[in-house]
């Protein structure tokens, strides 16, 4: 019945009304392995659904964003961060007449490879692994290989490109690194990621007592606003205005997602403030020191006891260090702490 209704084909035809710069699902570069198209969903819609139904996505609710084991109920987790990025990115894409389905798929999958314990977890694995560790590369590895019992999710090239290139490090400076992203939707997700974390991390830092509202730079408040809602609204409106002016239909400019200079400067100033007053100090907290011990213990233990790895990791053809990193990176904070305690007994 669905095939007879040509639902997917209708959705693909609707995409022809999108911006000239939007990625069209019918013109996707395809999947790693060919699959029969879904009769209902475009390939980007299908990828979004696969990500949402993945185990890695579910585990994000128990992974730290910045603060480890906070006592309050309102701290951001990797899952709530991901949902905020998706919301911001979809708003921007919709306003710019880009492909909202592709944007959503990239946003929902961009942090699937993040470690337990937030930034400290990524830092430790990067120190321990001979090949290094970056969460954006691990996110791609999750969807290409680790999910679905080692078969991966077989996502489209455009989604995989956006996931891989949303970040070049733990925290990116706004206005850099666009050339590596293959779609405008991927650029939107990268900038939405930064807009989300520089704002919700301020709220969490105040909640945790690292800073107060009065500590925020006056120049940032004057440009972006004094509340999270004001700042996000100002940034999203500016991104849409700037990107439309540069990349709008028949404007002749190079397609680009960005901000006007004053907003860009304020955003990077807020980001640097968080780095100095929140991110770096949080890495030296007692909870972070405990997390470091947990990560080091797990890594050392499984290197010596490869036979203790779950079967789906043991079957991977990569080297032992890679298997161990894959296993640990996929853990939630709670599971990693509990497993380390069991090992140490």
Buried (B, 14 or more C-beta within 10 A) or exposed (E): EEEEEEBBBEBBEEBEEBBEBBBBBBEBEEBEEEEEBBBEBBBBBBBBBBBEEBEBBEBBEBBBBBBBEBEEEEBBBBBBBBBBBBBBBBBBBEBBBBBBBBBBBBBBBBBBBBBBBBBBBBBBBBEBBEEEBBBBBBBBBBBBBBBBEEEBBBBBBBBBBBBBBBBBEBBBBBBEBBEEBBBBBBBBBBBBBBBBBBBBBBBBBBBBEBBEEEEBBEEBBEBBBEBBEEBBBBBBBBBBBBBBEBBBEEEEEEBEBBBEEEBBBBBBBBBBBBEEBBBEBBBEBEBBEBBBEBBBBBBEBBEEEEEEBEEBBEEBEEEBBBBBBBBBBBBBBEEBBEBBEEBEE
